Amino acid sequence: MTDKENGGAPPAGTSTSRDAVEKMKRLSSEVYELIHVKGKASENHPGVTECAGKDAKTHFSILHPWSFTPASADDLDEAMAGLKKELPNHGWEIVEYGPNTSKNKSLTLVADNNQEKASIRIVKMSKSDHPMLSLNLVSGCYKVPDGEEVENF
């Protein structure tokens, strides 16, 4: 999800940092619910990041990295296939699917949700010590309401 004209994240509207973080937590939870295999999600929290080329006091985006470790490594393929099938039914458009350029050629899925102004990158890490899905959810670029500044946490 990029704003081709500006080379950064597309505008996501006006929001406080805290409200945007809550929205990303909700989106992450919705994605988690689409993983129809048993396992455990990491407890990483979303954070505030800068928007390329924008004033860091008034513009921000949210990054929520987390991981999902299935109960059995054999379930990774099923989890990834399920996400590929289910995400489009929940407002996500898959824009990339296939091996990435890493040494391991890990299967990677990238999907955009234009309604929510968010993007997700999911990497199947089957060759790591602890096989898992690595998920990075990122928002578009928000502007804080007039008279407020970005809260970093």
C-alpha atoms as one frame of an Amber mdcrd trajectory, in Angstrom:
protein
   0.000   0.000   0.000   1.832   3.061  -1.212   0.897   6.478  -2.438   2.581
   6.335  -5.837   2.586  10.141  -6.187   4.284  10.785  -2.851   6.281   7.548
  -2.470   4.920   6.870   1.017   1.859   5.560   2.787  -1.442   6.870   1.414
  -3.470   9.313   3.503  -5.624   7.557   6.116  -7.576  10.558   7.396  -7.513
  12.320  10.741  -7.039  10.494  14.042  -5.297  10.603  17.364  -2.431   8.148
  17.836  -4.357   6.255  20.498  -7.469   5.821  18.340  -5.354   4.665  15.388
  -3.575   2.111  17.612  -6.937   0.748  18.762  -8.033   0.406  15.133  -4.860
  -1.553  14.293  -5.393  -3.834  17.290  -8.910  -4.522  16.005  -7.638  -5.266
  12.481  -4.936  -7.587  13.840  -7.557  -9.421  15.906  -9.730  -9.816  12.828
  -6.801 -11.284  10.875  -5.992 -13.594  13.803  -9.576 -14.893  13.708  -9.041
 -15.875  10.050  -6.215 -18.259  11.000  -8.224 -21.417  11.427  -5.529 -23.551
  13.048  -4.616 -23.898  16.705  -1.652 -21.904  17.901  -0.555 -18.803  19.729
  -0.092 -15.178  18.719   2.718 -13.072  20.152   1.711 -10.197  22.394   3.461
  -7.389  20.529   1.812  -3.982  20.699   1.332  -1.514  17.848   3.613   1.485
  17.732   3.669   4.928  16.163   6.008   5.523  13.219   6.747   8.513  11.013
   5.284   9.106   7.580   7.909   9.648   4.889   8.163  13.300   3.932   5.624
  14.504   6.520   5.954  16.524   9.732   6.486  13.992  12.544   4.595  16.240
  14.987   1.385  16.126  12.978   1.527  12.974  10.828   2.057   9.337  11.739
   1.319   5.771  10.812   0.886   2.691  12.963   2.954  -0.480  12.699   1.791
  -3.660  14.409   4.286  -6.513  14.045   3.280  -9.841  15.540   3.711 -13.536
  14.950   1.618 -16.665  15.015   3.106 -19.992  16.064   0.892 -22.968  15.223
   0.524 -25.869  17.630   2.176 -28.003  14.951   4.669 -26.831  12.305   2.688
 -28.959   9.853  -0.176 -26.464  10.211   1.780 -23.561   8.656   0.698 -24.440
   5.120  -2.945 -24.686   6.183  -2.743 -21.345   8.038  -1.218 -19.561   5.046
  -3.654 -21.114   2.560  -6.550 -20.171   4.825  -5.430 -16.553   5.005  -5.028
 -16.400   1.221  -8.589 -17.678   0.853 -10.237 -15.698   3.688  -8.626 -12.245
   3.516 -10.386 -11.249   0.239 -13.736 -12.136   1.860 -13.018  -9.552   4.581
 -12.073  -6.490   2.545  -8.434  -7.346   1.775  -7.025  -7.424  -1.758  -4.055
  -9.734  -2.203  -1.421  -7.781  -4.119   1.484 -10.231  -3.788   1.704 -13.959
  -3.140   4.719 -16.169  -3.658   8.306 -16.762  -2.580  10.225 -13.700  -1.412
  13.832 -12.869  -2.282  15.330 -14.174   0.982  17.784 -17.060   1.013  14.945
 -19.332   2.149  12.523 -18.059  -0.526   9.846 -17.819   2.165   6.243 -17.748
   1.001   4.963 -14.180   1.401   1.458 -12.736   1.185   0.852  -8.988   0.965
  -2.699  -7.638   1.108  -4.197  -4.160   1.184  -7.448  -3.080   2.776  -8.380
   0.162   1.040 -11.461   0.681   3.219  -9.373   0.525   6.411  -6.301   2.192
   4.844  -4.076  -0.662   5.995  -1.717  -3.249   4.562  -0.477  -6.574   5.883
   2.629  -8.567   5.028   2.628 -12.214   6.127   5.734 -14.365   5.807   5.658
 -18.134   6.342   8.859 -18.830   8.239   8.958 -22.613   7.998  12.741 -22.906
   8.153  13.281 -20.928  11.358  14.030 -22.592  14.708  10.401 -21.991  15.669
   8.247 -22.245  12.521   5.721 -19.417  12.473   3.940 -16.755  10.500   5.453
 -13.292  10.784   2.786 -10.607  10.345   3.320  -6.871   9.910   0.230  -4.715
   9.768   0.761  -1.068   8.813  -1.657   1.817   8.470  -1.764   4.628   6.009
  -0.551   8.072   7.067  -2.799   9.820   9.578  -2.932  13.524  10.425  -3.685
  14.427  14.026  -6.662  16.687  14.720  -5.928  20.429  14.575  -4.199  21.670
  17.716  -2.871  18.216  18.699   0.479  16.522  18.263   1.434  12.909  17.637
   1.796  10.833  20.810   4.695   8.390  20.522   4.439   5.186  22.520
